[in-house]
Amino acid sequence: MKVIEDIISTLGNDAPVREVRIGPFWTAVWSRYCGMSSTVFEHGHSSGPPVREAGNLKGKSALELCEYALSESLLERSIGMAAINSLVEIDIQKCRRINAAEVLSKHGKGKKVCVVGHFPFIPRLQKEVEKLWVLERRPRIGDLPAEEAENIIPQADVLAITGTALLNDTMDKLLTLCRRDALVMVLGPTTPLSPVWFRYGVSLVSGTMVTDPAILLSLISEGIVFSQIRGKGVKLLTMSENSLPRY
């Protein structure tokens, strides 16, 4: 979890927690800003409650909740990643308001592309690249099992990794498998829009900035999926160490 630890170390000033909202698909923490994460939860929790201090989270600070991202509990990790995203200072000057699908289509054209995580844009991307591999922990038709990562990722000219790899503790390993000359993107609402990624060879970071916490919290409570969120209290941003071209 080196990436997570490094991002936490850069967060700066703490902030009180105003709200924690856990929905079936998304978790949000509202502190200085509002941050999102995928909700990941295993129902078998014989070792104890999935959130040990549930009912007392608003009594904690955001940095205290950030440490949950290192927990053994997947649900606590979800809370921790949302807390991290609630404290990240996004450098708007390094961001463009553009979603990951457009960026991948542009950079992947005519190339070998590997996507870790099955995203809705996969059918469109399939038509625009030379070769597409999709690695999934729960493979759908046409996907490859996640265990094939060591064989597939070194072949990719372009690699896109879901931010949920931070939650299942595979991100660090996946990044070590990339070729040095590959273009690497990390994407999805769980992904912190932090420049720390650039230290790990990541070229592009595509995530979410919450613009209206009250709207987002309400939608999360109603079980919204991400395709229903677009334009409702969030902006999709892609960050680059250097300036992004116009699309």
Secondary structure, 3 states (H helix, E strand, C coil): CHHHHHHHHCCCCCCECCEEEECCCEEEEECCCEEEEECCCCCCCCCCCCCCCCCCHHHCEHHHHHHHHHCCCHHHHHHHHHHHHHHCCCCHHHEECCCHHHHHHHHHECCEEEEECCCCCHHHHHCCECEEEEEECCCCCCCEEHHHHHHHHHHCCEEEEEHHHHCCCCHHHHHHCCCCCCEEEEECCCCCCCHHHHHHCCCEEEEEEECCHHHHHHHHHCCCCHHHCCCCCEEEEEEECCCCCCC
